[in-house]
């Protein structure tokens, strides 16, 4: 059993159940690298400020670097009996260098130590999440560029709506992911303040130099209030909120792909390597990976709720409840990274069912808005145009007939403004080309957006 950093005051050992229930080493061990780097900077500062000797500081730094080497290489053996990662590293340092190790914890507490570790961890993981998101954007962009001429029927309310370029639909994913990246990078700005030196709650009377530690650890600024530094986890909640939004976008992409891969839609074929079969139905090819992505997103939302509920009733000081912010944080980050990585590979292995899509875009209900706008351009009011086309849909499409089959005389019965040239716009490619507004599915505008994203990414 590792010696507890606070054990001297206690006149009896803690119950084994207490040790098991309060230990966090099982999950906070992933903070080891950041805990050591923070300790190295702290030890250097203590010597610089003549709070400990340079000799002791050098021995501490050397010992910590030795431990860090094992952590990075994966050789480090975590002590399951340790109370937390801070205690584990402190105990190991004691064994390595002896008495000087006892001076490392001068002018700090585990309260500001863990706040530092989590901030450092989040800075690193945000960079990873942003990079993973950018790689997914690139994979989607490559897929869009390869299928830039494909027009699909778009849907609202899961009902057929209007024609859009597949690339335009895919660009919607890229836009959403970009906002997700920017939210994470914005959160990083607020995380990038160094809390060490706040100690347990009120700071220290020793002459430390927090600015030196800030520079050593490459933080942009210092936290300005010692109580706030150790007692709030809004930066954890903010990252979880950003991940919750990102995961919703990923879930919706998964849902689109699930729908598109069904026989009813038949827009895409997902590679067998990303599907599974049925133990009873030999014909099945199930998009289980996408379904599990969709299901995993619920856990990310729960992770956010977990930390919000954890924090909501705490008084403004450090409370041990905060130890429990890490499992949901780590779990959400791991889940989102896994999903992003899967999507990168999946998009590289999707086949477009072009013939099936071509058949579906012959549905003339897709062109109802185009006919409305045709009439508006001829001076008909929007309300009148909507009513005219509504009658055409009712009389023709609802009865299984085509508007394109109407003679000019029959068209004139609906409006004298309708001519035979209306038939020229009743096809998918004409429909997308009719769009003019910035951000629309017009092929020229979509091509510009694809080029812009190619440069950006």
C-alpha positions in Angstrom: 0.0 0.0 0.0 1.4 3.4 -1.1 1.9 5.9 1.8 -0.8 8.6 1.8 0.4 12.1 1.4 -1.9 13.2 4.2 -1.6 10.2 6.5 0.5 11.6 9.4 -2.4 13.3 11.1 -4.5 10.1 11.2 -4.1 7.8 14.1 -5.5 4.7 12.4 -5.5 3.2 8.9 -8.4 3.9 6.5 -10.8 1.1 6.0 -10.1 -1.0 2.9 -13.5 -0.1 1.6 -12.6 3.6 2.0 -9.4 3.1 0.0 -11.2 1.3 -2.8 -14.0 3.8 -3.0 -11.8 6.9 -3.0 -9.0 5.7 -5.2 -8.8 7.3 -8.7 -5.6 5.7 -10.0 -7.7 3.4 -12.2 -8.7 6.3 -14.4 -6.4 9.3 -13.7 -3.3 7.4 -14.6 -3.7 8.8 -18.1 -2.7 12.2 -16.6 0.7 10.8 -15.6 2.6 12.5 -18.4 1.1 15.9 -17.6 1.5 15.4 -13.8 5.3 14.8 -14.3 5.8 17.7 -16.7 4.0 20.0 -14.2 6.2 18.7 -11.4 9.3 19.2 -13.4 8.4 22.9 -14.0 7.4 23.3 -10.3 10.7 21.8 -9.1 12.7 24.2 -11.4 10.7 27.1 -10.1 11.3 26.2 -6.4 15.1 26.2 -7.0 15.0 29.4 -9.0 13.2 31.1 -6.1 15.6 29.5 -3.6 12.8 27.7 -1.8 14.7 24.5 -2.3 18.4 24.0 -3.3 19.4 23.7 -6.9 21.0 20.3 -6.0 17.7 18.9 -4.7 15.8 20.4 -7.7 18.2 18.7 -10.1 17.8 15.4 -8.5 14.0 15.8 -8.5 14.0 16.7 -12.2 16.3 13.8 -13.1 14.1 11.4 -11.2 11.0 12.7 -12.8 12.5 12.5 -16.3 13.3 8.9 -15.6 9.7 8.2 -14.6 8.5 10.2 -17.6 10.6 8.1 -20.0 8.9 4.9 -18.6 5.4 6.5 -18.9 6.0 7.6 -22.5 7.4 4.2 -23.5 4.6 2.3 -21.8 6.9 0.6 -19.3 5.6 2.4 -16.3 3.8 0.1 -13.8 0.9 1.9 -12.1 0.4 1.0 -8.5 -3.3 -0.1 -8.1 -3.1 0.6 -4.4 -2.1 4.2 -4.9 -4.7 6.8 -4.0 -4.2 8.7 -7.2 -1.7 9.4 -9.9 -0.1 12.2 -7.9 0.6 9.8 -5.0 1.8 7.1 -7.3 4.4 9.3 -8.9 5.4 10.9 -5.6 6.0 7.5 -4.0 8.0 6.2 -6.9 10.1 9.4 -6.9 10.8 8.8 -3.1 12.1 5.4 -3.9 14.3 6.7 -6.7 16.0 9.7 -5.1 15.1 9.6 -1.4 14.8 12.7 0.8 14.8 15.4 -1.9 11.6 14.0 -3.3 9.9 15.1 0.0 10.4 18.7 -1.1 8.6 18.5 -4.4 5.1 19.1 -2.9 6.3 22.4 -1.4 3.9 25.3 -2.3 1.3 23.2 -4.1 -1.7 20.9 -3.4 -3.2 18.1 -5.2 -6.1 20.5 -5.8 -4.1 22.8 -8.0 -2.0 19.9 -9.3 -5.0 18.1 -10.8 -6.4 21.3 -12.2 -3.1 21.8 -14.0 -3.0 18.2 -15.2 -6.5 18.3 -16.7 -5.9 21.6 -18.4 -2.7 20.3 -20.0 -4.4 17.1 -21.0 -7.3 19.0 -22.5 -5.0 21.3 -24.5 -3.4 18.3 -26.0 -6.6 16.4 -26.6 -8.3 19.4 -28.2 -5.5 19.5 -30.7 -6.0 15.8 -31.4 -9.8 16.2 -31.8 -9.4 19.1 -34.1 -6.9 17.2 -36.2 -9.2 14.1 -36.4 -12.1 16.3 -37.4 -10.0 17.9 -40.1 -9.0 14.5 -41.4 -12.7 13.5 -41.5 -13.4 16.7 -43.4 -10.7 15.8 -45.9 -12.2 12.3 -46.3 -15.7 13.7 -47.0 -14.3 16.3 -49.3 -12.4 13.7 -51.3 -15.6 11.7 -51.6 -17.6 14.8 -52.7 -15.0 15.7 -55.3 -15.1 12.1 -56.7 -18.9 12.4 -57.0 -19.3 16.1 -57.9 -21.7 15.4 -60.8 -24.2 13.2 -58.9 -27.6 14.7 -58.2 -29.7 13.1 -55.5 -33.2 13.7 -54.3 -33.1 15.7 -51.1 -35.5 15.1 -48.2 -37.2 17.2 -45.6 -39.4 15.4 -42.9 -38.0 12.3 -44.6 -40.3 13.1 -47.5 -38.9 13.7 -51.0 -38.2 17.5 -51.4 -35.9 18.9 -54.1 -32.9 17.9 -56.1 -29.5 18.7 -54.7 -25.9 17.8 -55.6 -24.6 15.0 -53.5 -21.5 17.1 -53.0 -23.7 19.9 -51.7 -25.1 17.6 -49.1 -21.7 16.4 -48.1 -20.5 20.0 -47.8 -23.1 20.4 -45.1 -21.2 17.9 -43.0 -17.9 19.8 -43.6 -19.5 23.1 -42.5 -20.8 21.5 -39.3 -17.5 19.9 -38.5 -15.7 23.2 -39.0 -18.0 24.8 -36.4 -17.2 21.9 -34.1 -13.5 22.5 -34.6 -13.8 26.2 -33.9 -15.9 25.6 -30.7 -13.1 23.3 -29.4 -10.4 25.8 -30.3 -12.4 28.5 -28.6 -12.7 26.4 -25.5 -8.9 25.9 -25.6 -8.4 29.6 -25.2 -10.2 29.6 -21.8 -8.4 26.4 -20.7 -5.0 28.0 -21.5 -4.5 29.6 -18.1 -2.0 28.0 -15.6 -3.5 27.3 -12.1 -0.5 25.9 -10.3 0.4 28.0 -7.2 -3.3 28.3 -6.1 -2.5 25.5 -3.8 -5.4 24.0 -1.8 -7.5 27.1 -1.9 -5.9 30.4 -0.9 -2.5 30.5 -2.5 0.8 30.4 -0.6 3.0 32.6 1.6 6.1 31.2 -0.1 7.8 33.3 -2.7 6.9 31.3 -5.8 7.0 32.5 -9.4 3.8 31.4 -11.1 4.8 33.2 -14.3 7.9 31.1 -14.7 5.9 27.9 -14.4 3.4 29.3 -16.9 6.2 29.9 -19.5 7.8 26.5 -18.8 4.5 24.7 -19.5 3.6 27.0 -22.4 0.4 28.4 -21.0 -0.9 31.7 -22.4 -1.9 33.1 -19.0 -2.3 32.6 -15.3 -5.5 32.0 -13.5 -6.3 35.1 -11.4 -8.2 33.7 -8.4 -6.9 30.8 -6.3 -10.4 29.7 -5.2 -11.8 29.7 -8.8 -8.6 27.9 -10.0 -9.2 24.8 -7.9 -13.0 24.8 -7.5 -14.5 25.2 -11.0 -14.7 22.7 -13.8 -16.5 24.8 -16.3 -13.7 24.1 -18.8 -14.4 20.4 -18.5 -18.1 21.1 -19.0 -17.4 23.3 -22.0 -15.3 20.7 -23.7 -18.0 18.1 -23.0 -20.7 20.4 -24.4 -18.6 20.9 -27.5 -18.2 17.1 -27.8 -21.9 16.6 -27.3 -22.6 18.9 -30.3 -19.9 17.3 -32.4 -21.2 13.9 -31.5 -24.8 14.9 -32.6 -23.4 15.9 -36.0 -21.6 12.5 -36.2 -24.8 10.7 -35.3 -26.8 12.5 -37.9 -24.2 11.6 -40.6 -24.4 8.0 -39.4 -28.2 8.2 -39.7 -28.0 9.6 -43.3 -25.7 6.8 -44.3 -27.9 4.2 -42.7 -30.9 5.4 -44.6 -29.0 5.8 -47.9 -27.8 2.2 -47.6 -31.3 0.7 -47.3 -33.0 -0.9 -50.3 -35.7 1.7 -50.0 -33.1 4.5 -50.7 -30.3 2.6 -52.3 -28.1 5.6 -52.7 -24.9 4.0 -51.5 -23.3 0.6 -50.8 -21.2 0.4 -47.6 -18.2 -1.8 -47.8 -18.6 -5.2 -46.2 -15.7 -4.4 -43.9 -17.9 -1.9 -42.1 -21.0 -4.1 -41.9 -22.0 -7.3 -40.1 -24.5 -10.1 -40.8 -27.4 -11.9 -39.1 -27.1 -15.1 -37.3 -30.5 -16.2 -38.7 -31.0 -14.3 -42.0 -28.2 -15.2 -44.4 -29.0 -12.3 -46.8 -28.5 -9.5 -44.2 -25.8 -6.9 -44.5 -26.3 -4.6 -41.6 -24.7 -1.2 -41.0 -24.0 -2.1 -37.4 -20.9 0.1 -37.1 -23.0 3.2 -38.0 -25.8 2.1 -35.6 -23.2 1.7 -32.8 -21.9 5.2 -33.6 -25.4 6.5 -33.3 -25.9 4.7 -30.0 -22.5 5.8 -28.6 -23.5 9.4 -29.0 -26.1 8.9 -26.3 -23.3 8.1 -23.8 -21.5 11.4 -24.8 -24.6 13.3 -24.0 -24.8 11.5 -20.7 -21.2 12.3 -19.9 -22.0 16.0 -20.2 -25.1 15.7 -18.0 -23.0 13.7 -15.5 -20.5 16.5 -14.9 -23.1 19.3 -14.9 -25.1 17.4 -12.2 -21.8 16.7 -10.4 -21.0 20.4 -10.2 -24.3 22.0 -9.7 -24.7 21.6 -5.9 -21.1 22.2 -4.9 -20.0 25.1 -2.7 -17.4 27.4 -4.2 -14.2 25.6 -3.0 -12.5 22.3 -3.8 -14.7 19.2 -3.1 -13.8 15.6 -3.6 -16.8 15.1 -5.9 -14.7 16.7 -8.6 -12.6 13.6 -8.8 -15.5 12.0 -10.7 -15.3 14.5 -13.6 -12.6 12.5 -15.2 -14.3 9.2 -16.2 -17.0 11.0 -18.2 -14.5 13.4 -19.7 -12.1 10.7 -20.7 -14.9 8.5 -22.0 -16.4 11.2 -24.2 -13.0 12.1 -25.7 -12.2 8.4 -26.4 -15.7 7.8 -27.9 -15.6 10.8 -30.2 -12.0 10.1 -31.4 -13.0 6.5 -32.2 -16.0 7.6 -34.2 -14.0 10.2 -36.2 -11.4 7.6 -37.0 -14.1 5.1 -38.2 -15.8 7.6 -40.4 -12.5 8.5 -42.0 -12.0 4.9 -43.2 -15.7 4.4 -44.0 -16.0 7.3 -46.4 -13.0 6.0 -48.3 -15.0 2.8 -49.0 -18.5 4.0 -50.0 -19.8 3.2 -53.5 -22.4 5.4 -55.1 -25.4 3.6 -56.6 -25.7 5.9 -59.6 -28.3 4.0 -61.6 -30.6 3.8 -58.6 -30.2 7.5 -57.8 -30.8 8.4 -61.5 -34.1 6.6 -61.4 -35.2 8.3 -58.3 -34.5 11.9 -59.5 -37.1 11.3 -62.3 -39.8 11.9 -59.7 -41.3 15.1 -61.0 -42.5 16.2 -57.5 -38.8 17.2 -57.1 -39.4 20.0 -59.5 -42.5 21.6 -58.0 -40.6 24.6 -56.6 -38.9 25.1 -60.0 -42.3 25.4 -61.6 -43.4 27.9 -59.0 -40.3 30.0 -59.6 -40.8 29.7 -63.4 -44.3 31.3 -62.9 -42.9 34.0 -60.5 -40.4 35.0 -63.2 -43.4 35.5 -65.5 -45.1 37.9 -63.1 -47.3 35.5 -61.2 -47.5 36.2 -57.4 -45.9 33.6 -55.2 -49.3 32.7 -53.6 -50.9 32.2 -57.0 -48.0 30.2 -58.3 -48.0 27.9 -55.3 -51.8 27.3 -55.8 -51.3 26.6 -59.6 -48.6 24.0 -59.0 -50.5 22.5 -56.1 -53.4 21.8 -58.5 -51.0 20.3 -61.1 -49.5 18.0 -58.5 -53.0 17.0 -57.3 -54.3 16.3 -60.8 -51.1 14.7 -62.2 -48.5 13.4 -59.8 -51.0 12.3 -57.1 -52.7 10.1 -59.8 -49.5 8.7 -61.1 -49.3 10.9 -64.2 -46.4 13.1 -65.3 -46.5 16.9 -65.7 -44.1 16.5 -68.6 -46.7 14.5 -70.4 -49.2 17.5 -70.5 -49.7 19.2 -73.8 -49.3 23.0 -74.0 -53.1 23.3 -74.2 -53.4 21.2 -71.0 -50.8 23.4 -69.3 -52.7 26.5 -70.2 -55.7 25.3 -68.3 -53.6 25.8 -65.1 -52.2 29.1 -66.1 -51.8 31.1 -69.4 -48.2 31.7 -68.3 -47.3 28.0 -68.6 -45.7 27.1 -71.9 -44.2 23.9 -73.3 -40.8 25.1 -72.4 -41.6 24.2 -68.8 -40.6 20.7 -69.7 -37.0 21.8 -70.1 -36.7 22.3 -66.3 -38.3 19.0 -65.3 -35.0 17.2 -64.9 -32.5 16.9 -62.1 -29.5 18.7 -63.7 -31.7 21.6 -64.9 -33.2 21.9 -61.4 -29.8 22.3 -59.6 -28.6 24.7 -62.3 -31.6 26.9 -61.7 -30.5 27.8 -58.2 -28.7 31.1 -58.0 -28.4 32.1 -54.3 -25.0 32.0 -52.6 -24.8 28.8 -50.6 -27.2 27.0 -52.8 -26.8 23.7 -54.7 -26.0 25.4 -58.0 -23.1 23.3 -59.6 -20.9 26.4 -60.2 -21.3 27.6 -56.6 -20.8 24.1 -55.2 -17.6 23.8 -57.3 -16.4 27.1 -55.8 -17.1 25.7 -52.3 -15.3 22.5 -53.1 -12.3 24.5 -54.3 -12.4 26.7 -51.2 -12.5 23.8 -48.9 -9.7 22.1 -50.8 -7.5 25.1 -50.1 -8.6 25.4 -46.5 -8.1 21.8 -45.6 
